């Protein structure tokens, strides 16, 4: 049993920055996802889209990319809580993420029975029960999963890599948060092996995308987020490039199947091209990015995001603007770039205009804080504090839960039918 210690403020800022940054890049690119660069310039001017194109409700809307990222985080937290409260189980974190994705699938198709058991407290939040151009591969794969059929495809679409940042964030925070055991010794909350991070990142994508270039970029991104979070110092171009070489080695040591090794060869060549282009300042973004593809596949989306990060390493705004103003999958490349840049600069390094009007920003920060704090209850130390009660509601009872907000309790709007069920439960308890 371990006693919790204080959490580093900078660490909190960077984990919030990664999730908010990903959502901001996603929301910036979402309106132009299916537009060519020529069309983007015609509609938004010579610099392309540089600020949120707000919806009628005044919000910058997130797409399925951020939705699935939030469900990845919720699934990881649900799994960790099950381990803490029930001990060793027959399921791994990959399984709990799969359960979370089936909850997300319900938000896209309609929840048939709110009384049925589900896994994610965020499933019933109103703003997540909307379709934002969900990927065909994700939808067909999750249809098979929910109907107990084998997923069979050869998709290398980017729908796997764009959602796995929480894996790297959880691994890094587990190692960076220091706790004291009962002997008084200071230890990490948990230590992850590099191969464990790589495998879980890849597994989360491989649930729906079966081609190696559909899931290996996800393994790469999860490990990259971990490297960034763990680095104590300024992340320069040289440092970032070294990360990429070390992560390639991590992936190769874990994925040894010949088909996977061949895919890693292809991914490495594309990443090396991204490095060269980012270093060559004589080539403008608009000419460099098309040389990496359009971002519809996992390898291309990752390479474009890496290029934009390296080219604009000290400027979040310039990086995400470059990442969305191209032919192709603008919201996914923007989301991945935003996850990476947000981890580097932190929430305080993201301009306020990319935060304030962002849809579900409070929920995103809430889940970031939950990833940071880790499970605060256990089999022999159940919820006795207000924070413990909130955690129990979210990750044990699976109810749309409130959060502490400047001394007051804040509730997230939930679907009407879910509200009726919660009220019926409340009346039954009286």
C-alpha positions in Angstrom: 0.0 0.0 0.0 1.4 3.4 -0.9 0.6 6.9 0.4 0.2 9.6 -2.2 2.5 12.6 -2.4 2.1 16.1 -3.9 2.0 16.2 -7.7 4.4 18.4 -9.7 2.6 21.5 -11.1 4.6 21.5 -14.3 3.6 17.9 -14.9 0.0 18.7 -14.5 0.4 21.6 -17.0 2.0 19.3 -19.6 -0.5 16.5 -19.4 -3.3 19.0 -19.7 -1.4 20.6 -22.6 -1.2 17.4 -24.5 -4.9 16.6 -24.4 -6.0 20.2 -24.9 -3.4 20.6 -27.6 -4.7 17.5 -29.5 -8.3 18.7 -29.2 -7.3 22.2 -30.4 -5.5 20.9 -33.5 -8.4 18.6 -34.2 -10.9 21.4 -33.9 -8.8 23.7 -36.1 -8.6 21.0 -38.8 -12.1 19.6 -38.6 -13.9 22.2 -40.8 -11.3 21.6 -43.6 -10.8 17.9 -43.2 -12.2 17.0 -46.7 -10.9 20.2 -48.5 -7.9 20.6 -50.7 -5.3 23.2 -49.8 -6.5 25.2 -52.8 -10.1 25.1 -51.4 -8.9 26.0 -47.9 -7.0 29.1 -49.2 -10.0 30.2 -51.3 -12.3 30.1 -48.2 -10.0 31.3 -45.5 -7.5 33.5 -47.2 -3.8 33.3 -48.3 -2.7 31.9 -44.9 -5.4 29.2 -44.8 -7.4 28.5 -41.6 -5.5 30.1 -38.7 -8.3 30.4 -36.1 -11.2 28.3 -35.0 -14.2 28.3 -37.4 -16.8 28.4 -34.7 -20.2 26.6 -34.9 -23.5 28.3 -34.3 -23.2 27.6 -30.5 -20.0 29.6 -30.4 -17.8 26.5 -29.8 -14.9 25.1 -31.8 -16.2 21.5 -32.4 -14.0 18.5 -31.9 -14.2 15.5 -34.2 -14.2 11.8 -33.7 -10.4 12.0 -33.2 -10.8 13.7 -29.8 -13.9 11.8 -28.9 -11.9 8.5 -29.3 -8.9 9.9 -27.4 -11.2 10.7 -24.5 -12.6 7.2 -24.5 -9.1 5.8 -24.6 -8.3 7.8 -21.5 -11.6 6.7 -19.8 -10.9 3.0 -20.7 -7.4 3.2 -19.3 -8.7 4.8 -16.0 -11.5 2.2 -15.7 -9.0 -0.6 -16.2 -6.6 0.8 -13.6 -9.4 1.2 -11.1 -10.5 -2.4 -11.6 -6.9 -3.5 -10.9 -6.8 -1.3 -7.8 -10.2 -2.4 -6.4 -10.3 -6.1 -7.5 -6.6 -7.1 -7.8 -5.1 -9.1 -10.7 -7.7 -9.7 -13.4 -7.8 -11.9 -16.5 -8.1 -8.8 -18.7 -5.4 -6.2 -19.6 -5.6 -2.5 -20.2 -6.1 -3.3 -24.0 -9.3 -5.1 -23.1 -10.6 -2.2 -21.1 -9.8 0.2 -23.9 -11.8 -2.1 -26.2 -14.7 -1.9 -23.9 -14.4 1.9 -23.9 -14.5 1.9 -27.7 -17.7 -0.1 -27.7 -19.2 2.7 -25.5 -18.0 5.3 -28.0 -19.6 3.2 -30.8 -22.9 3.5 -29.0 -22.7 7.3 -28.9 -22.4 7.2 -32.7 -25.2 4.7 -33.3 -27.6 5.5 -30.5 -27.6 4.0 -27.0 -30.3 1.3 -27.1 -30.5 0.6 -23.3 -29.2 3.0 -20.7 -29.9 0.4 -18.1 -27.4 -2.0 -19.7 -23.9 -2.2 -18.1 -21.3 0.1 -19.7 -17.8 1.0 -18.9 -17.3 4.8 -19.4 -18.9 7.5 -17.4 -18.4 9.9 -20.3 -20.7 7.9 -22.6 -23.8 9.7 -21.4 -22.5 13.2 -21.8 -24.7 15.1 -24.3 -21.8 16.7 -26.3 -20.2 13.3 -26.9 -23.4 11.7 -28.3 -22.9 13.3 -31.7 -21.4 12.0 -35.0 -18.4 14.0 -36.1 -17.4 12.1 -39.3 -16.4 8.8 -37.6 -14.1 6.7 -39.7 -15.5 3.8 -41.7 -12.8 1.4 -40.5 -13.5 2.2 -36.8 -17.2 1.9 -37.2 -17.1 -1.4 -39.1 -14.5 -2.9 -36.8 -16.5 -1.9 -33.7 -19.7 -3.3 -35.2 -17.9 -6.6 -35.5 -16.6 -6.3 -31.9 -20.0 -5.5 -30.5 -21.5 -8.4 -32.4 -18.8 -10.8 -31.2 -17.3 -11.2 -34.7 -13.6 -11.2 -35.7 -12.3 -7.9 -37.0 -10.8 -8.6 -40.5 -9.4 -5.7 -42.5 -6.0 -4.6 -43.9 -6.5 -1.0 -43.0 -3.6 1.3 -42.4 -5.9 4.4 -41.9 -4.9 7.0 -39.3 -7.9 6.2 -37.1 -5.7 4.2 -34.8 -2.7 6.6 -34.3 -4.9 9.7 -33.6 -6.3 8.4 -30.4 -3.5 6.9 -28.3 -1.8 9.8 -26.7 -3.3 8.9 -23.3 -1.2 5.7 -23.2 2.1 7.7 -23.2 0.7 10.2 -20.8 -0.4 7.5 -18.3 2.9 5.7 -18.5 5.0 8.9 -17.9 2.9 10.2 -15.1 2.9 6.8 -13.3 6.7 7.0 -13.3 7.1 10.7 -12.5 4.6 10.9 -9.6 6.5 9.9 -6.5 4.8 8.3 -3.6 5.9 6.9 -0.3 5.4 3.4 0.7 4.7 2.4 4.3 8.4 2.2 5.0 8.7 5.9 4.1 10.8 5.1 0.9 10.0 7.3 -2.1 9.2 5.3 -5.2 7.4 5.9 -8.5 3.7 5.1 -8.5 4.5 2.5 -11.2 7.3 1.8 -13.6 6.5 0.9 -17.2 8.9 -1.0 -19.5 9.4 0.7 -22.9 8.1 -2.4 -24.7 5.0 -2.3 -22.5 4.2 1.3 -23.7 4.9 0.5 -27.3 2.8 -2.7 -27.2 -0.2 -1.0 -25.5 -0.1 1.9 -27.9 -0.1 -0.5 -30.9 -2.7 -2.7 -29.4 -5.1 0.1 -28.9 -4.9 0.9 -32.6 -4.8 -2.7 -33.7 -8.2 -3.3 -32.2 -9.6 -1.6 -35.3 -6.8 -1.3 -37.8 -5.1 -4.6 -38.7 -2.4 -3.4 -41.2 1.0 -2.9 -39.4 1.1 0.7 -40.7 -2.3 1.2 -39.1 -1.1 0.3 -35.6 2.7 0.7 -35.6 2.5 4.5 -35.9 0.3 4.4 -32.8 3.0 2.4 -30.9 5.5 5.0 -32.0 3.3 8.0 -30.9 2.6 6.5 -27.5 6.3 6.0 -26.9 7.1 9.5 -28.2 4.6 11.2 -25.8 6.3 9.2 -23.0 9.8 10.3 -24.0 8.7 14.0 -24.2 7.0 13.8 -20.8 10.0 12.1 -19.2 12.6 14.6 -20.5 13.8 17.1 -18.0 15.2 20.0 -20.1 14.7 21.9 -23.3 13.6 19.8 -26.2 15.7 21.0 -29.1 15.7 19.7 -32.7 18.6 17.4 -31.9 17.0 16.1 -28.8 13.7 15.4 -30.6 15.5 13.7 -33.5 17.3 11.5 -30.9 13.9 10.5 -29.5 12.8 9.3 -32.9 15.8 7.1 -33.4 15.4 5.6 -29.9 11.7 5.0 -30.4 12.4 3.2 -33.7 14.6 0.9 -31.7 12.0 0.4 -29.1 9.4 -0.6 -31.7 11.8 -3.0 -33.5 12.6 -4.8 -30.3 8.9 -5.4 -29.6 7.5 -6.0 -33.1 9.6 -8.7 -34.6 7.2 -10.2 -37.1 8.8 -9.9 -40.6 5.7 -8.1 -41.9 5.9 -5.6 -39.0 9.7 -5.2 -39.5 9.1 -4.3 -43.1 6.4 -1.8 -42.1 8.8 -0.3 -39.6 11.4 0.1 -42.4 8.8 2.0 -44.5 7.8 4.1 -41.5 11.5 4.9 -40.7 12.1 6.1 -44.3 9.1 8.4 -44.1 10.1 9.8 -40.7 13.7 10.4 -42.0 12.2 12.3 -44.9 10.2 14.4 -42.4 13.4 15.1 -40.4 15.2 16.2 -43.6 12.4 18.5 -44.7 12.0 20.0 -41.3 15.7 20.8 -41.2 15.7 22.4 -44.7 14.3 25.9 -44.1 14.4 26.7 -47.8 11.4 24.5 -48.4 8.1 26.1 -47.1 5.5 24.0 -45.3 3.1 24.1 -48.3 5.8 22.3 -50.4 7.2 20.1 -47.8 4.1 18.5 -46.4 2.8 17.0 -49.7 6.1 15.1 -50.0 5.0 13.2 -46.9 1.5 12.4 -48.2 -2.0 13.5 -47.2 -2.3 12.0 -43.8 -5.1 9.5 -44.5 -2.9 6.6 -43.5 -1.3 6.1 -40.1 2.3 6.5 -41.3 1.6 9.7 -43.3 -0.4 11.3 -40.5 2.4 10.7 -38.0 5.1 11.9 -40.4 3.2 15.1 -41.2 2.7 15.8 -37.5 6.4 15.1 -36.7 7.4 17.4 -39.5 5.2 20.3 -38.3 6.5 19.8 -34.7 10.1 19.8 -35.7 9.8 22.8 -38.1 7.9 24.8 -35.4 9.3 23.3 -32.3 9.0 26.5 -30.2 5.6 27.7 -31.4 2.4 25.7 -30.8 0.3 27.9 -33.0 2.5 27.8 -36.0 2.9 24.0 -35.7 -0.9 23.2 -35.7 -1.6 25.8 -38.4 0.9 24.1 -40.6 -0.5 20.7 -39.7 -4.0 21.4 -40.9 -3.5 23.5 -44.0 -2.8 20.8 -46.6 -4.6 18.4 -48.9 -5.9 15.5 -46.8 -6.9 14.5 -43.2 -6.4 17.9 -41.6 -8.1 17.1 -38.2 -6.1 14.0 -37.6 -2.7 15.5 -38.5 -3.7 18.6 -36.4 -4.7 16.4 -33.5 -1.5 14.3 -33.5 0.7 17.4 -33.8 -1.3 19.1 -31.0 -0.8 16.1 -28.7 2.9 16.3 -29.3 3.3 20.1 -29.1 1.0 20.3 -26.1 3.2 17.8 -24.2 6.3 20.0 -25.0 4.9 23.5 -24.2 2.2 22.6 -21.7 -1.2 24.2 -21.3 0.5 27.6 -20.5 2.3 27.5 -23.9 -1.0 27.2 -25.8 -2.5 30.5 -26.9 -5.7 31.3 -25.0 -7.7 31.6 -28.2 -7.1 27.9 -28.8 -8.5 27.0 -25.4 -11.4 29.2 -24.4 -13.9 28.4 -27.1 -12.9 24.7 -27.4 -15.8 22.3 -27.0 -15.6 20.1 -23.8 -12.4 21.8 -22.6 -13.4 21.3 -19.0 -14.0 17.6 -19.5 -10.7 17.3 -21.4 -8.8 18.9 -18.5 -10.8 16.8 -16.0 -9.7 13.5 -17.7 -6.1 14.9 -17.9 -6.2 15.4 -14.2 -7.5 11.9 -13.6 -4.7 10.4 -15.7 -2.3 12.4 -13.5 -3.7 11.6 -10.1 -4.2 7.9 -10.9 -6.7 5.7 -9.0 -7.2 7.2 -5.5 -9.2 4.3 -4.1 -8.4 0.6 -3.6 -9.7 -2.7 -2.4 -8.9 -1.8 1.2 -9.2 1.9 1.0 -12.5 2.8 -0.6 -13.9 6.3 -1.1 -13.8 8.2 2.2 -13.0 11.7 0.8 -15.0 13.9 -1.6 -12.4 13.1 -4.3 -12.7 9.4 -3.6 -16.5 9.6 -3.9 -16.1 11.3 -7.3 -13.7 8.7 -8.4 -16.0 5.9 -7.3 -18.9 7.4 -9.2 -16.9 7.7 -12.4 -14.8 4.5 -12.5 -16.7 2.0 -10.2 -20.4 3.0 -10.4 -20.0 4.4 -13.9 -22.2 7.4 -13.5 -22.0 10.8 -15.2 -20.1 12.5 -12.4 -19.4 15.9 -11.0 -16.0 17.5 -10.5 -14.7 20.0 -8.0 -14.6 23.4 -9.6 -13.4 26.4 -7.4 -15.0 24.9 -4.3 -18.3 24.1 -6.1 -19.6 20.9 -7.6 -19.9 21.0 -11.4 -22.1 18.6 -13.3 -21.8 17.6 -17.0 -25.0 17.7 -19.0 -26.1 14.1 -19.7 -28.5 12.6 -22.1 -32.2 13.0 -21.1 -32.9 9.3 -20.7 -29.8 8.9 -18.6 -31.0 11.8 -16.5 -34.3 10.0 -15.8 -32.4 6.8 -14.8 -30.2 8.7 -12.4 -33.3 10.4 -10.9 -35.0 7.0 -10.5 -31.9 5.7 -8.7 -31.9 8.7 -6.4 -35.5 8.4 -5.5 -35.0 4.7 -4.9 -32.2 5.5 -2.4 -34.4 7.9 -0.4 
